[in-house]
């Protein structure tokens, strides 16, 4: 079989198929690239199929897409309980044991990780308009994902989480508050024992680009969707001129908060995000670069 390298998932694929069987991207499509170098990842088409092991996934819908799994007896996946839409009686669902003090929460409610084992069918979906992003991972390949963007992963993908290390505090004394502009934790996934498949939900549209060694760029922290683990992060603070006056006050409200990325590696952002809105004085922060202008 002749193969080509998919420009989106970077894996060898079959050019005779209308979509990449690993990530669902259309094969015959013109790349859409912005002037700044961002490549729009085309959404997975309605009813497209993805293959993993002896099982497959069908993506249904376009506004709030649903991932419908047909699990073979030897295959299993895991996912957070709140994304489960339906399952048939054959599928075995069990709570997945997690290391340490697993206490992840969404909107104040605890999240439970669930295993789904074949044979059987089940369907998963987030509750936001957007896209399902499929990331095939080769053995020992790792990817960092912003928290609460995870949809599902095949059983051979290892899961861990770490503090993002991006934070700042405002106020003082009893009124002091710590802010995490891209979330307190980030998820790290890595394939073991062979290729695996990771599914994410991206609100809005998804854009990707590659950073060269030592190349840096700024993005809104909450726009980051995923990155290669080789890409490093830090906080960046911008201080524009204070209301047209001839001085700056670097700790008050006339500032904007960014994340600085350091290459090399692949980066993906989502088009729907919420920039930090607080305007109180920053009293301390993680390592950050600054710019006054």
N, C-alpha and C positions, 0 to 999 in steps of 0.2 A: 504494500500500500504506500503510495506517495504521501508524504506528510508535509506540513508547514508549521511554523511556529505562530501560535495565536498571539496577536499583538496586545491582548488584554490580560490573559492569564499566563502568558509566556511559556506555555507547554506545547509539545508536539501534538498535532491534531490532524484530522482527515479533511482535506480540502474538498472532497466530494459531498460532504454533509452540509446542509444549509446553515447549521449552527455548530459551534464548537461543542462536542459532546461532554467536555469537562467543565466549561464555564457558561455555556449557552450564548456566547456572543455570536452575532451573525458573521458568517465567513466572508461573504461578498458585500462589503460595505465600505464606503469612503470614510477615512478617518477625519474626525472633526477636531481641529487643533486651534486653540486660541493664540493670540499674538504673544502671550506670555509663556506659551509652551504647555498648557494644560490640555490633555486629551480627554474628550468626553467618552466615558464607557457606555456603549449602547445598552439599553435595558434588554433583559432577556425577553424574547417574544412569547406571547401567550401560547401555551400548550407545547413549548419547547421541552425536550427531555435531556436530562443529565445522567451520566452513568457513573456508578462507583461500585466496585466489587461485582457481585452478581445482582445488584439492585439498581433501581433507577428512581429519579425524581422528575415529576412533571410540574412545571411552573404554570399556574392558572391565574389569569387576570393580569391587569396592567397598572391600575391605580393603587390598589393595596394587594399585591400579588400573594398567592398562596403556594406553598411548596408541598406537593402531595407525594408522599414516599410509598414505594412498593418495595418492602424489605424482604430479601431472601432469607432462608433459615440461618445462614451463616453470618449475616450482617446485622449491625446494630448502630444506633445513633444516640446522642444525648442532646438535651435542650432544656431551657428554662420552662417551668410549668406554665407560665402565663401566656406562652405563644401557642399552646396546643389548642387546635380547633376541634378535631374529632379523631377517633381511632376505632378500628373494628375490634371484635372480641378476640381475635387471634393474636394480636400484638401484645407482647408482654411489657408492661410498664412497671418500673421499680424506681425507688428513690436512689439517686447516685451518691455514694459516700464521698465527701469532700474533705480535703486535708485541713488541719488547723481549725481556727475559729471562723468557719464559713458563715458570714453574716451579711451577705450582700442584700441590698434593699432597693426597691423601685417605688417611688412615691410613698415612702414610709412603710411599705409592706415587704415582708421577707420573700426572697426568691428561693425556690427549690429546684435543684437540678434533677432531671428525670432521664432514665435510660429507656429507649424503645427498642425491643429486640424482635427480629423477624422469626417466622414468616408473619406477614400482616401488612396492613395499610394504616397510615396516619397522615394528618395534614397539620402544617404549622403556618402561622402568619403573625406579623406584628400588627399593631393597630394604628399605624401612621401611613399616610400616602407616601409612596416612594418606590424603591427598587430592591429586589433580591440580588445580592452580589455573591457569586460563587467563586471561591478561591481554592483551586486545586493546590495541594502542598505535596512536594516530594519528600522522601525519607530525610529526616533531620532538618527540613526547612521550617523556619519559624516566622511568625508574623505577629505584630502588636496591633491590638484592636481597641478602640475606645469603648469604655464600659457601656453596657445596655444596647450595643449594636449587634451582639451575637444572636443568631437565630438557631443554628444547629451545627453539629460536627459529627463526622463518622467516628466510630469507636476507637480507631487507632490513632486519633489525634489527641495528644497530651494537652491538658489545660492547666494554666497557672495564672496568678494575678499578682501584681506588684503596685506599690504606690507610684503615681505619676511623677512625683517630685516637683510639680508645678503648682505653686501656691503663693498667696500673699495674705496679709492680715490688715484689717482696718479697725479703727477705734482703739480703746485702751481700757484697762481694768475690767469691770464686769461687762462692759459693752464691746469688748474685743471679739472679733469674728474672723475666722480663717476661711478663705475662699479658694476653691479649686476650679479654675476656669475650664479645664478639660476633664473634670471628674477627679475624685480622690484616687481611684485605682484604674489601671489599664489591664486588659486581658492579653495573655500571651499563649498562642497556640502553636504546636509543633507536631509534625507527623513522625510516627515511629513504626518501624517494621514494614514500611512500604508507603505508597502514595495514599493520601487521604483527601477529604473534601470538607471545606469549611463554608458555611452559608452565613451571610450577614444581611441585615436590613439597613438600607441607606435612605433616610428621608430626602425626598427631592431627587436630584440627579447626582451622578457620581463622576468625578474627574480625577485622572491619575497623571503622574509625571515622574520622571527619573531625575534624581539629584546626582551630580558628579561628585567625586571626592573633594571635600572641603567646600563645596558649593552650599550656600545658605539661602534661606528664604523665610518670609514671614507669612503666617496665616492666622486667621481667627482661631483661638484654641478649640472652641466647640465645633468647628467645621471639620476637624481631623477625623477621618473614618478609620484608616489603618495605615501602617507603615512597616517596612522591613525593620528587623531589629537592629540592623546596622545604622539606621538613621537615628541621630541623637536629638534631644529636645532641651530647650531652656526657655525661661520666661524672657520677654522683651517688653520694655516700657517706653512709650513715646510721649514726649512732653512738648506740645506745641506752645507757641508764644501766648502768654496769658492775656486773653481778651485785648490784644493789640498793644499792651503796655510794653515797656522796654525791659522787662525782667521776666524771669520764670520762677515759679514756685513748684519745685519738682515733686512735692509730696501732697499737693492738693488735687482738686478735681479735674484740672485741665490736663488729662493724660488718657492714653488709650493702651489697652493691654493686648499683647500678641504672643504667639508661640513662635520661637525661632527654631527652624529645622536645619540640621547639619548632615550633608551627604557623606558617603554614598548610599543610594538605595531608592526604593520605590515608595511613593507617597500617594495616598488617595484622600480626597475631601468630598464632603456632601454639600449640596447647594443650600440646604435649609439648616440654619444654625442660629443661636441666640448669643450675640456679643455681650460681654459683661456690662451691666448697667449701673452698678454702684458708683458713687462719686465721692465717697469718703476718703480721708487721708490714708495713704498706705503707710503703715508703721513698720512693717518688716516683710520680707519676701524671700523666696528661694533664689538661687543664683539667677541673675538677670543681666542682659545687656540693656543699655539705655541710649536714647537719642533725643537731644534738645534741638528744636528748630522753630 
